[in-house]
Amino acid sequence: VAERDAKSVSVEDTFDVDLHDRVRVRAEVERLAVRCVERLRAADRSGRTVVLKVRRYDFSTLTRSETLRGPTDDPTVVREAAARLLESVDTTGGVRLLGVGVTGLADYTQEDLFAQAADARELAQR
């Protein structure tokens, strides 16, 4: 089998006991986002789309995604995008698994810095 370039970088955790506390769920999403960016940076890559995966208590799996203006490997940008995505998911019954990923990968380029600056300005204005 030929080696192929990865199309995404992601991390996920399955919990022994369903998470019910919304604050804890958000903290776990933020922690996973930082771990995802660490893997992204280790591969010298950046990505344009942040993906959130939530498996609920009934084993239904939901995914949400947000496409950024340009590729990033900024942990703050990925963390805040993942947290925004979580806001659209009903977690009241409990959460069994959480995952955060980045797709639309690119080799890290100088252009990423400009996209990150624009994203940071947009976040600051909210």
Protein Blocks (a to p, Z undefined) as FASTA:
>chain_A
ZZdddfbdcdddddfbacfblklmmmmmmmmmmmmmmmmmmnopacfbdcdddddfkopa
cddddddfbdcfbfklmmmmmmmmmmmpcfknopfbdcdddehiacddfklmmmmmmmmm
mmmmZZ
